[in-house]
Amino acid sequence: MQVFLAEHAGFCRGVKNALKLTMDEVARGKEVNTFGPLVHNKEVADFLAARKVKVIQRLEELEGGTIVIRAHGIGPATLEYLQNNDQVEVIDATCPYVKKVQHVAHLYAQEGYDILIFGDFAHPEVQALLGWSGNKALIIEPADIKRVGEILQNHSFSKNIVLLSQTTQRETEFSDLARKIQELYPQLKVINTICSATKLRQEKALELSSKVDLMLVIGDPRSSNTAKLTKACAEKTKTYQISGARDMMKEWFEGVQNVGVTAGASTPEWTIKEVLVKMENGNLEAKTEELTPEKAEMRDYRIGDVVIGKVVLVEDDQVLVDIGSKAEALLPKGEVFLEEGTTLQDKFSLGDSIDLLILKINEQDDKIIVSVKRLERERRWKELEDALENGKNMQGTVKEVVPAGIIINLGNGIEGFMPGSLVDVRYIPDFHQFLGKEFSFKLIELNWERDKVILSRKHAIEEEIEKIKKETIQNLRENTIITGTVKRLTDFGAFVDVGGIDGLVHISEVSWQRVGHPRDVLKVGEEVQVKILEVIPEKEKISLSIRQAQPSPWSLVEKNFAVNEIVKGKVTRIVTFGAFVELIPGVEGLVHISQMADFHVKHPSEILQEGEEIEAKILDINLESKRISLSIKEARPAPRDFSIHSPQKENATDGNVTLGDVFGDLFNKDK
């Protein structure tokens, strides 16, 4: 199978010039932007993106630096805006042929002509021409040629009409359109503005396609001129449009003796070479390694370029790397990060693919010096800058403890300092416990020129705590029971951690029984079951209950107690009208003052004391109201001796109680 490459295939002069101007600015270290993709080709776009050339679509995205106007050109309003912007440097890479058409459109618009433009409406070149024609031109697309008469009938024209063309359109179609319009408007002025390079490319492609069995047209699917080439070649022979060698299929070439190859104006040389090499090798089934700009032999290297290379030799003090140039690039040992005790042989193996930064170029000796260390260090700084700008967490290992804090190894020869006050949210007396451990942290300050990096683990911890708190509070549901940990005890209650956020258990909700202080029944660090009573997310307020997470002791009353039963209990509280007696934890009954003795009692304290164990008879149980009525006097039919609580105990001569002791005051005549 013979393969023929058409003349004038690949980059046109305008595209080459635009790419050269862009790369010149990159080499100067400028922040480069292009107004839209420089060319309609993904591989070229990826090549530029790897060199940090930013594509903007709207003027609002432009923040300064250098702006390159691509070969397609821009409208006058946009051009004026950029030229008047003191914050940007404008590099006009508009194709000379496109500039000529813009000038013609502007000139005829000023002379009052009605302007017709043959081209693809959405193409940036056509949109720019529309602006130069005063935004009044009528766009006629190739698909509209057959119905052009119908289209023009809906428009009213003056006596002066001019027809122009997008530079990459097919000349035969343009001529056909001009003839049809002149049949309707004989006064039509026709100006052929199709690029001469486009005409040559089309002519040579057509000439070749008439002599071969199969034609391959290489170009990005978005490329207008590539699409026109494909259409033209398809009229002569079987034709396939491909983006690169990876799109070729073996069955296309069965029985084929001669293959022709051409490429659109936005197709780079390395892509064309990739297709030719694959066909020359004859192995169309094999997956061809995609040639990158760095690997192409015709590639012009510059200091500062980032390239991809393949290791071909590893020595004690250097590594030889194939980067697609005439001679292998030299990677010295000093330009590689090596951990203590490791060698170049430990780090690299034959065939390894590695990223490299070009440091020096000696054209006389065909020697290129490259570095891994500087590239990795530069990329790490970029990562740190991005983390600082976007508030991202980063990782690093504690390398050293110093009096004022700790030193963090950030990798690639970069170290950061973390002041002691920013190590943790709590006080840490000794940082040596962290040596060798990996930390997650926030960047506080970054200065590339001074090699200064300030870090904070405290900020990262606080952010994580806040995140957990928000997630927890959003997931908490009222009236559900969960497990928490007692964190702090106060006079008014206990604070319980329920998953990164503390909720309050009021002292009244600590236990079913009366509690003087939470520490009487709880300990810090103790796990407890709590019921969620209320959640207020906006205030981060959570109200909890321990007692309501447990069965109510009143649920045991009906089973364990009955009316008229004699029970034992402890006096918990004395009031003027009686005494409360705890029968079981959380359940109290009331002994009314009238049920304390068979005689008159002025105050319960005369005969009872808090904490005293007594016997009482159950008079009534009201579960609904949670009340139990008790009687001491009915618990013992015989009179009881309460003299131990009586002030008259000092005058008593024996253990008997007389009528005088009980009713003595009634017979006191002085009173």
C-alpha positions as CSV (number, residue, x, y, z in Angstrom):
1,M,0.0,0.0,0.0
2,Q,1.4,3.4,-1.1
3,V,0.7,6.5,1.0
4,F,0.7,10.0,-0.5
5,L,0.6,13.3,1.4
6,A,-1.0,16.2,-0.3
7,E,0.8,19.5,-0.6
8,H,-0.3,22.4,1.7
9,A,-1.6,20.0,4.3
10,G,-1.7,21.1,7.9
11,F,-1.1,24.4,9.6
12,C,-1.7,27.5,7.4
13,R,0.4,30.6,7.8
14,G,-2.2,32.3,10.0
15,V,-2.4,29.5,12.5
16,K,1.4,29.1,12.6
17,N,1.7,32.8,13.3
18,A,-0.9,32.8,16.0
19,L,0.7,29.8,17.7
20,K,4.2,31.3,17.5
21,L,3.0,34.6,19.0
22,T,1.3,32.8,21.8
23,M,4.3,30.6,22.6
24,D,6.6,33.7,22.5
25,E,4.5,35.2,25.3
26,V,4.6,32.0,27.3
27,A,8.4,31.8,26.9
28,R,8.6,35.4,28.4
29,G,6.8,34.1,31.5
30,K,3.6,36.1,30.8
31,E,0.1,35.1,31.9
32,V,-1.4,34.3,28.5
33,N,-5.0,34.2,27.5
34,T,-6.6,33.6,24.1
35,F,-10.0,35.0,23.2
36,G,-11.7,31.6,22.3
37,P,-9.7,28.5,21.3
38,L,-6.6,29.5,19.3
39,V,-7.4,26.9,16.7
40,H,-10.1,24.3,16.5
41,N,-8.0,21.3,17.4
42,K,-8.1,19.4,20.7
43,E,-4.4,18.4,20.6
44,V,-3.2,21.9,20.1
45,A,-5.7,23.1,22.8
46,D,-4.2,20.5,25.2
47,F,-0.7,21.5,24.3
48,L,-1.5,25.1,25.2
49,A,-3.4,24.3,28.3
50,A,-0.3,22.3,29.6
51,R,1.5,25.6,29.4
52,K,-1.2,27.4,31.3
53,V,-2.6,29.3,28.4
54,K,-6.1,30.2,29.5
55,V,-9.1,30.3,27.1
56,I,-11.7,33.0,27.8
57,Q,-15.0,33.2,26.1
58,R,-16.3,36.5,27.6
59,L,-14.6,39.7,28.4
60,E,-15.8,39.5,32.0
61,E,-13.4,36.5,32.5
62,L,-10.3,38.6,31.6
63,E,-8.4,39.5,34.8
64,G,-5.2,40.9,33.2
65,G,-2.0,39.6,31.6
66,T,-1.7,39.1,27.9
67,I,-4.6,38.5,25.6
68,V,-4.0,36.9,22.2
69,I,-6.6,37.5,19.4
70,R,-6.8,34.3,17.5
71,A,-6.5,34.0,13.7
72,H,-10.3,34.2,13.3
73,G,-10.3,37.8,14.5
74,I,-12.8,39.7,16.6
75,G,-15.4,42.4,16.1
76,P,-14.5,46.1,16.3
77,A,-16.3,46.7,19.6
78,T,-14.4,43.9,21.3
79,L,-11.1,45.1,19.8
80,E,-11.7,48.6,21.0
81,Y,-12.5,47.4,24.6
82,L,-9.3,45.4,24.8
83,Q,-7.1,48.2,23.4
84,N,-8.5,50.6,25.9
85,N,-7.9,48.2,28.8
86,D,-4.7,49.3,30.6
87,Q,-4.6,46.0,32.6
88,V,-4.0,43.8,29.5
89,E,-1.5,43.6,26.7
90,V,-3.1,42.8,23.4
91,I,-1.4,40.6,20.8
92,D,-3.3,40.6,17.6
93,A,-2.8,37.3,15.8
94,T,-5.7,37.8,13.3
95,C,-4.9,36.1,10.0
96,P,-3.9,38.7,7.3
97,Y,-6.5,37.3,5.0
98,V,-9.2,37.6,7.6
99,K,-8.1,41.2,8.3
100,K,-8.4,42.0,4.7
101,V,-12.0,40.7,4.6
102,Q,-12.8,42.7,7.8
103,H,-11.5,45.8,6.1
104,V,-13.6,45.2,3.0
105,A,-16.7,44.6,5.1
106,H,-16.1,47.8,7.1
107,L,-15.5,49.8,4.0
108,Y,-18.6,48.7,2.1
109,A,-20.7,49.1,5.3
110,Q,-19.6,52.8,5.5
111,E,-20.5,53.3,1.8
112,G,-24.1,52.1,2.5
113,Y,-23.9,48.7,0.8
114,D,-26.1,45.9,1.8
115,I,-23.7,43.1,2.7
116,L,-24.1,39.4,2.1
117,I,-21.6,37.0,3.8
118,F,-21.2,33.4,2.6
119,G,-20.2,31.3,5.6
120,D,-21.1,29.3,8.7
121,F,-23.2,31.6,11.0
122,A,-21.7,30.2,14.3
123,H,-18.1,30.4,13.2
124,P,-16.1,33.0,15.1
125,E,-14.6,34.5,11.9
126,V,-18.2,35.1,10.5
127,Q,-19.3,36.6,13.8
128,A,-16.4,39.0,13.8
129,L,-17.2,39.9,10.1
130,L,-20.8,40.6,11.2
131,G,-19.5,43.2,13.6
132,W,-17.2,44.8,11.0
133,S,-20.2,45.1,8.7
134,G,-22.2,47.1,11.3
135,N,-24.2,44.0,12.5
136,K,-26.4,44.4,9.5
137,A,-25.1,41.8,7.1
138,L,-27.1,38.8,6.0
139,I,-25.4,35.4,6.5
140,I,-26.0,32.8,3.9
141,E,-24.7,29.3,4.9
142,P,-23.7,26.6,2.4
143,A,-26.8,24.6,3.1
144,D,-28.9,27.6,2.1
145,I,-27.5,27.9,-1.5
146,K,-30.4,25.9,-3.0
147,R,-33.1,28.1,-1.4
148,V,-31.2,31.4,-1.6
149,G,-34.0,32.9,-3.8
150,E,-36.6,32.2,-1.1
151,I,-34.3,33.7,1.6
152,L,-33.6,36.9,-0.3
153,Q,-37.3,37.5,-1.1
154,N,-37.8,38.1,2.6
155,H,-35.4,41.0,2.6
156,S,-35.4,44.3,0.9
157,F,-32.2,45.6,-0.6
158,S,-30.9,48.9,-1.8
159,K,-29.3,49.3,-5.2
160,N,-25.9,48.5,-3.8
161,I,-25.3,44.9,-2.7
162,V,-21.9,43.2,-2.1
163,L,-21.2,39.5,-1.5
164,L,-18.2,38.4,0.6
165,S,-17.1,35.0,1.8
166,Q,-15.6,33.4,4.9
167,T,-12.0,32.7,4.1
168,T,-12.3,28.9,4.4
169,Q,-15.3,28.2,2.3
170,R,-15.2,26.2,-1.0
171,E,-14.7,28.3,-4.0
172,T,-17.0,26.3,-6.2
173,E,-19.9,26.8,-3.8
174,F,-19.2,30.5,-3.5
175,S,-19.2,30.9,-7.3
176,D,-22.5,28.9,-7.5
177,L,-24.1,31.2,-4.9
178,A,-22.9,34.4,-6.6
179,R,-24.4,33.2,-9.9
180,K,-27.8,32.5,-8.4
181,I,-27.9,35.9,-6.5
182,Q,-26.9,37.8,-9.7
183,E,-29.8,36.2,-11.5
184,L,-32.1,38.0,-9.0
185,Y,-29.9,41.1,-8.4
186,P,-27.7,41.9,-11.4
187,Q,-26.2,44.8,-9.6
188,L,-24.6,42.4,-7.1
189,K,-20.9,43.1,-6.6
190,V,-18.9,39.9,-5.9
191,I,-15.6,40.0,-4.0
192,N,-13.9,36.6,-3.7
193,T,-12.4,36.7,-0.2
194,I,-11.5,33.0,0.1
195,C,-8.0,32.6,1.4
196,S,-5.5,31.6,-1.4
197,A,-4.0,29.0,1.0
198,T,-7.4,27.5,1.4
199,K,-7.9,27.3,-2.4
200,L,-4.5,25.7,-2.8
201,R,-5.2,23.2,-0.1
202,Q,-8.5,22.3,-1.7
203,E,-7.0,22.1,-5.2
204,K,-4.2,19.8,-4.1
205,A,-6.5,17.6,-2.1
206,L,-8.9,17.3,-5.0
207,E,-6.0,16.5,-7.4
208,L,-4.7,13.8,-5.0
209,S,-8.2,12.3,-4.3
210,S,-8.8,11.7,-8.0
211,K,-5.7,9.5,-8.1
212,V,-6.1,7.3,-5.0
213,D,-8.4,4.6,-3.8
214,L,-8.9,6.1,-0.3
215,M,-8.5,9.6,1.1
216,L,-7.9,10.5,4.8
217,V,-8.6,14.0,5.9
218,I,-7.1,14.8,9.3
219,G,-8.6,17.5,11.5
220,D,-10.7,18.3,14.5
221,P,-14.5,17.7,14.0
222,R,-15.0,21.4,14.9
223,S,-12.8,22.7,12.1
224,S,-14.7,24.4,9.4
225,N,-12.0,24.1,6.7
226,T,-11.4,20.4,7.5
227,A,-15.1,19.7,6.9
228,K,-15.0,21.5,3.6
229,L,-11.9,19.4,2.6
230,T,-13.7,16.2,3.5
231,K,-16.8,17.2,1.5
232,A,-14.6,18.0,-1.5
233,C,-12.6,14.8,-1.4
234,A,-15.7,12.7,-0.9
235,E,-16.9,13.8,-4.3
236,K,-13.9,12.1,-5.9
237,T,-13.2,9.0,-3.9
238,K,-14.0,7.2,-0.6
239,T,-13.0,9.6,2.1
240,Y,-12.8,9.4,6.0
241,Q,-12.3,12.4,8.3
242,I,-10.2,11.5,11.3
243,S,-8.9,13.4,14.3
244,G,-5.7,11.3,14.4
245,A,-4.2,7.8,14.0
246,R,-6.4,6.4,16.8
247,D,-9.5,6.8,14.6
248,M,-8.2,4.6,11.7
249,M,-9.8,1.2,11.3
250,K,-8.1,-1.8,9.6
251,E,-11.1,-2.7,7.5
252,W,-10.9,0.7,5.6
253,F,-7.7,-0.4,3.9
254,E,-8.6,-3.9,2.7
255,G,-7.9,-4.1,-1.0
256,V,-6.7,-0.5,-1.1
257,Q,-3.5,0.1,-3.1
258,N,-3.1,3.9,-2.8
259,V,-4.1,6.2,0.1
260,G,-4.0,9.9,0.0
261,V,-3.7,12.1,3.1
262,T,-4.4,15.8,3.7
263,A,-5.2,17.9,6.7
264,G,-7.0,21.0,7.7
265,A,-5.4,24.3,8.5
266,S,-5.7,23.7,12.2
267,T,-4.0,20.3,12.2
268,P,-0.5,20.2,13.7
269,E,2.4,18.4,12.0
270,W,2.8,15.9,14.8
271,T,-0.7,14.6,14.2
272,I,-0.1,14.2,10.5
273,K,3.2,12.4,11.2
274,E,1.4,10.0,13.6
275,V,-1.0,8.9,10.9
276,L,1.7,8.4,8.3
277,V,3.9,6.5,10.7
278,K,1.1,4.1,11.6
279,M,0.3,3.4,7.9
280,E,4.0,3.0,7.0
281,N,4.4,0.4,9.8
282,G,1.5,-1.5,8.4
283,N,0.2,-2.4,11.8
284,L,-3.2,-0.7,11.7
285,E,-4.6,-3.0,14.5
286,A,-2.0,-1.8,17.0
287,K,-3.0,1.0,19.3
288,T,-0.6,3.7,18.3
289,E,0.9,5.8,21.0
290,E,-0.3,9.3,20.5
291,L,2.5,11.7,19.5
292,T,2.6,14.7,21.7
293,P,4.2,18.0,20.8
294,E,7.1,17.0,23.0
295,K,7.7,13.7,21.2
296,A,7.6,15.0,17.6
297,E,11.0,15.3,16.0
298,M,10.3,18.6,14.4
299,R,9.5,20.1,17.8
300,D,11.4,23.3,18.7
301,Y,12.3,23.1,22.4
302,R,12.6,26.1,24.6
303,I,14.0,26.6,28.1
304,G,11.1,26.3,30.6
305,D,9.1,23.9,28.4
306,V,7.5,20.9,30.2
307,V,8.0,17.7,28.3
308,I,7.2,14.0,28.7
309,G,10.2,11.6,28.3
310,K,11.0,7.9,28.5
311,V,13.9,6.6,30.5
312,V,16.5,4.8,28.3
313,L,19.5,4.6,30.7
314,V,20.0,4.9,34.4
315,E,23.5,5.6,35.7
316,D,24.9,6.4,39.1
317,D,24.9,10.2,38.6
318,Q,22.5,10.8,35.7
319,V,19.5,9.5,33.7
320,L,19.2,9.6,30.0
321,V,15.7,10.3,28.8
322,D,14.2,10.1,25.3
323,I,12.1,13.3,24.7
324,G,11.8,12.9,20.9
325,S,14.8,15.2,20.1
326,K,17.8,14.1,18.1
327,A,19.7,13.3,21.3
328,E,18.5,12.0,24.7
329,A,18.0,14.6,27.4
330,L,20.3,14.5,30.4
331,L,18.7,14.4,33.9
332,P,21.5,15.0,36.5
333,K,21.2,13.3,39.9
334,G,21.1,16.8,41.5
335,E,17.9,17.5,39.7
336,V,16.0,14.6,41.3
337,F,14.5,14.5,44.8
338,L,16.1,11.4,46.5
339,E,15.3,10.3,50.0
340,E,18.2,9.5,52.2
341,G,19.8,6.2,51.2
342,T,18.0,5.9,47.8
343,T,19.7,6.0,44.4
344,L,18.6,6.9,40.9
345,Q,18.4,3.1,40.2
346,D,15.9,2.8,43.1
347,K,13.7,5.7,41.7
348,F,13.8,5.0,37.9
349,S,13.5,2.0,35.7
350,L,14.0,1.6,31.9
351,G,10.9,2.6,30.0
352,D,9.5,4.8,32.8
353,S,7.5,7.8,31.5
354,I,8.4,11.0,33.4
355,D,7.6,14.7,33.3
356,L,10.6,17.0,32.9
357,L,11.4,20.7,32.9
358,I,14.0,21.9,30.3
359,L,16.7,23.9,32.0
360,K,19.4,24.3,29.3
361,I,19.8,23.7,25.6
362,N,23.2,23.4,23.9
363,E,22.4,23.2,20.2
364,Q,26.1,22.8,19.2
365,D,26.4,19.6,21.3
366,D,22.7,18.6,20.8
367,K,22.5,18.4,24.6
368,I,19.4,19.2,26.6
369,I,19.5,19.4,30.4
370,V,16.3,18.6,32.2
371,S,15.0,18.6,35.8
372,V,12.5,16.6,37.8
373,K,13.1,18.4,41.1
374,R,12.3,21.9,39.9
375,L,9.2,20.8,38.0
376,E,7.8,18.9,41.0
377,R,8.7,21.8,43.3
378,E,6.9,24.3,41.0
379,R,3.9,22.1,40.8
380,R,3.8,21.7,44.6
381,W,3.9,25.4,45.0
382,K,1.0,25.7,42.6
383,E,-0.9,23.2,44.6
384,L,-0.3,25.1,47.8
385,E,-1.4,28.4,46.2
386,D,-4.6,26.7,45.0
387,A,-5.2,25.4,48.5
388,L,-4.7,28.8,50.1
389,E,-7.0,30.5,47.6
390,N,-9.7,27.9,47.9
391,G,-9.4,27.0,51.6
392,K,-8.5,23.4,50.9
393,N,-6.9,21.1,53.4
394,M,-3.4,19.8,52.7
395,Q,-1.3,16.9,54.1
396,G,2.2,16.9,55.5
397,T,4.5,15.0,57.9
398,V,5.9,16.5,61.1
399,K,9.6,16.7,60.5
400,E,10.9,18.6,63.5
401,V,9.9,20.1,66.8
402,V,11.2,23.6,67.5
403,P,10.7,25.9,70.6
404,A,8.0,27.9,68.9
405,G,6.1,25.1,67.1
406,I,6.7,22.3,64.6
407,I,8.2,22.0,61.1
408,I,6.0,20.2,58.5
409,N,7.5,18.4,55.4
410,L,5.3,19.4,52.5
411,G,7.2,17.4,49.9
412,N,9.4,18.3,47.0
413,G,11.8,20.2,49.2
414,I,9.2,22.6,50.7
415,E,8.7,23.0,54.4
416,G,6.1,24.8,56.4
417,F,6.1,26.2,59.9
418,M,3.2,25.6,62.3
419,P,3.2,27.9,65.4
420,G,2.5,26.2,68.7
421,S,-0.8,28.1,69.1
422,L,-2.1,26.7,65.8
423,V,-1.2,23.0,66.4
424,D,-4.5,22.1,68.2
425,V,-7.7,23.5,69.6
426,R,-6.6,22.5,73.1
427,Y,-3.3,23.1,75.0
428,I,-0.6,20.7,74.1
429,P,2.4,20.8,76.5
430,D,4.8,18.7,74.4
431,F,4.8,18.4,70.6
432,H,7.3,15.6,70.4
433,Q,4.4,13.1,70.4
434,F,3.6,14.3,66.9
435,L,7.0,13.6,65.3
436,G,6.7,11.5,62.1
437,K,2.9,11.8,62.1
438,E,0.9,13.0,59.1
439,F,-1.1,16.2,59.7
440,S,-4.0,17.7,57.9
441,F,-3.9,21.5,57.9
442,K,-4.9,24.8,56.4
443,L,-2.5,27.3,54.8
444,I,-2.4,30.7,56.5
445,E,0.3,32.4,54.6
446,L,2.3,31.7,51.5
447,N,5.3,33.6,50.0
448,W,7.0,31.9,47.2
449,E,9.8,34.4,46.9
450,R,10.7,34.2,50.6
451,D,10.1,30.5,50.7
452,K,7.7,31.1,53.6
453,V,4.8,28.8,54.5
454,I,2.6,29.2,57.6
455,L,0.3,26.4,58.5
456,S,-2.5,25.8,61.0
457,R,-3.8,22.4,62.1
458,K,-6.1,24.2,64.5
459,H,-8.1,25.8,61.7
460,A,-8.5,22.4,60.0
461,I,-9.7,20.8,63.3
462,E,-12.1,23.7,63.9
463,E,-13.5,23.4,60.4
464,E,-14.0,19.6,60.8
465,I,-15.7,20.1,64.2
466,E,-18.0,22.7,62.7
467,K,-18.8,20.4,59.8
468,I,-19.6,17.6,62.1
469,K,-21.7,19.8,64.3
470,K,-23.8,21.0,61.3
471,E,-24.2,17.4,60.0
472,T,-25.1,16.2,63.5
473,I,-27.6,18.9,64.2
474,Q,-29.3,18.4,60.8
475,N,-29.7,14.6,61.5
476,L,-31.0,14.9,65.0
477,R,-34.8,14.3,65.4
478,E,-36.9,15.3,68.3
479,N,-38.4,12.5,70.5
480,T,-35.7,10.0,69.5
481,I,-33.3,8.3,71.9
482,I,-29.6,8.3,71.2
483,T,-26.3,7.7,73.1
484,G,-24.2,10.6,74.3
485,T,-21.2,11.2,76.5
486,V,-21.2,13.5,79.6
487,K,-18.8,16.3,78.9
488,R,-19.4,18.8,81.7
489,L,-21.4,19.1,84.9
490,T,-22.9,22.4,86.3
491,D,-25.3,23.5,89.0
492,F,-28.1,23.7,86.6
493,G,-27.6,20.5,84.6
494,A,-25.2,18.4,82.4
495,F,-23.8,18.9,78.9
496,V,-23.8,15.8,76.9
497,D,-21.9,15.3,73.6
498,V,-24.3,13.8,71.0
499,G,-21.9,13.6,68.1
500,G,-19.6,16.7,67.9
501,I,-22.1,19.0,69.5
502,D,-23.2,19.4,73.2
503,G,-26.8,19.3,74.3
504,L,-28.1,20.4,77.7
505,V,-29.8,18.1,80.2
506,H,-31.4,20.4,82.7
507,I,-31.2,19.2,86.3
508,S,-34.9,18.5,86.3
509,E,-34.3,16.0,83.4
510,V,-31.3,14.2,84.9
511,S,-33.3,11.6,86.9
512,W,-36.8,10.6,87.9
513,Q,-35.7,11.1,91.5
514,R,-34.9,14.4,93.1
515,V,-31.3,15.5,92.4
516,G,-29.4,18.1,94.4
517,H,-26.6,18.3,91.9
518,P,-25.9,16.4,88.7
519,R,-22.6,15.1,90.1
520,D,-24.6,13.1,92.6
521,V,-25.7,10.7,89.8
522,L,-23.5,11.5,86.8
523,K,-19.7,11.4,86.0
524,V,-17.8,13.2,83.3
525,G,-17.0,10.7,80.4
526,E,-19.9,8.5,81.3
527,E,-22.0,7.2,78.4
528,V,-25.8,7.8,78.8
529,Q,-29.0,7.4,76.9
530,V,-30.7,10.7,76.2
531,K,-34.0,11.7,74.6
532,I,-34.0,14.7,72.3
533,L,-36.6,17.2,73.5
534,E,-35.9,20.1,71.2
535,V,-33.5,21.1,68.4
536,I,-32.9,24.7,67.2
537,P,-30.4,24.4,64.3
538,E,-29.9,28.2,63.8
539,K,-28.9,28.6,67.5
540,E,-27.1,25.2,67.7
541,K,-29.3,24.6,70.7
542,I,-30.2,21.0,71.8
543,S,-32.4,20.2,74.8
544,L,-32.0,16.6,76.2
545,S,-33.4,14.4,78.9
546,I,-31.8,11.4,80.6
547,R,-34.8,10.5,82.7
548,Q,-37.2,10.5,79.7
549,A,-34.9,8.0,78.0
550,Q,-35.6,5.6,80.8
551,P,-38.9,3.9,81.8
552,S,-41.0,6.0,84.1
553,P,-40.9,4.6,87.7
554,W,-44.6,5.3,87.9
555,S,-45.1,2.5,85.4
556,L,-44.1,0.1,88.3
557,V,-46.5,1.5,90.8
558,E,-49.6,-0.4,89.8
559,K,-47.6,-3.7,89.8
560,N,-45.8,-3.2,93.1
561,F,-48.2,-1.2,95.3
562,A,-51.8,-1.4,96.4
563,V,-54.2,0.6,98.5
564,N,-54.2,-0.3,102.3
565,E,-50.7,-1.8,101.9
566,I,-48.1,-1.0,104.5
567,V,-45.0,0.2,102.9
568,K,-41.6,1.5,103.9
569,G,-40.1,4.7,102.6
570,K,-37.6,7.5,103.3
571,V,-38.7,11.1,104.1
572,T,-37.3,13.3,101.3
573,R,-38.9,16.6,102.0
574,I,-40.9,18.3,104.8
575,V,-43.3,21.0,104.1
576,T,-45.9,22.8,106.3
577,F,-48.7,20.6,105.1
578,G,-47.0,17.3,105.4
579,A,-44.0,15.2,104.3
580,F,-43.0,13.5,101.0
581,V,-41.8,10.0,101.3
582,E,-39.9,8.1,98.6
583,L,-41.2,4.6,98.1
584,I,-38.9,3.8,95.1
585,P,-36.5,6.0,93.2
586,G,-38.7,8.5,91.3
587,V,-41.9,7.8,93.1
588,E,-43.0,9.7,96.2
589,G,-46.1,9.7,98.3
590,L,-47.5,12.4,100.5
591,V,-48.2,12.0,104.2
592,H,-50.5,14.9,105.0
593,I,-50.0,16.5,108.4
594,S,-53.4,15.2,109.5
595,Q,-52.2,11.6,108.8
596,M,-49.1,11.8,110.9
597,A,-50.4,11.0,114.4
598,D,-53.5,10.5,116.5
599,F,-52.9,13.8,118.1
600,H,-52.6,17.4,116.9
601,V,-49.3,18.1,115.1
602,K,-48.4,21.7,114.6
603,H,-45.6,21.1,112.1
604,P,-44.3,17.8,110.6
605,S,-40.8,18.6,111.8
606,E,-42.0,18.0,115.4
607,I,-42.2,14.3,114.7
608,L,-40.3,13.6,111.4
609,Q,-36.9,14.3,110.0
610,E,-35.6,14.3,106.4
611,G,-33.8,11.1,105.6
612,E,-35.7,9.1,108.3
613,E,-37.0,5.7,107.4
614,I,-40.7,5.2,108.2
615,E,-43.7,2.9,107.6
616,A,-46.9,4.2,106.1
617,K,-50.2,2.9,104.9
618,I,-51.3,3.6,101.3
619,L,-54.6,5.4,101.4
620,D,-55.0,6.2,97.7
621,I,-53.2,5.8,94.3
622,N,-53.9,8.1,91.4
623,L,-51.7,7.1,88.5
624,E,-53.1,9.7,86.1
625,S,-52.1,12.5,88.5
626,K,-49.0,10.6,89.7
627,R,-50.1,11.0,93.4
628,I,-50.0,8.5,96.3
629,S,-51.6,9.4,99.6
630,L,-50.0,7.9,102.8
631,S,-50.8,7.6,106.4
632,I,-48.4,7.1,109.3
633,K,-51.0,7.0,112.0
634,E,-53.0,4.2,110.3
635,A,-49.8,2.1,109.7
636,R,-49.7,1.4,113.5
637,P,-53.0,1.1,115.4
638,A,-51.3,1.6,118.8
639,P,-50.2,5.1,119.9
640,R,-46.6,5.7,118.9
641,D,-43.9,7.5,121.0
642,F,-42.8,10.6,119.1
643,S,-41.3,12.1,122.2
644,I,-37.8,11.9,120.7
645,H,-38.9,14.7,118.4
646,S,-40.7,16.6,121.2
647,P,-39.4,19.6,123.1
648,Q,-40.9,18.2,126.3
649,K,-38.4,15.2,126.2
650,E,-36.2,16.9,128.9
651,N,-39.2,17.0,131.4
652,A,-40.3,13.4,130.9
653,T,-39.8,11.1,133.9
654,D,-40.8,7.8,132.2
655,G,-41.8,6.5,128.8
656,N,-45.6,7.0,129.3
657,V,-47.6,9.8,127.6
658,T,-50.2,11.3,129.9
659,L,-53.2,13.5,129.2
660,G,-51.3,16.3,130.7
661,D,-48.5,15.9,128.2
662,V,-51.0,16.1,125.3
663,F,-53.6,18.5,126.6
664,G,-51.6,20.4,129.2
665,D,-51.9,23.7,127.5
666,L,-55.7,23.6,127.9
667,F,-55.4,23.7,131.6
668,N,-52.8,26.4,131.8
669,K,-54.7,29.2,133.5
670,D,-52.0,31.8,132.8
671,K,-52.7,31.3,129.1
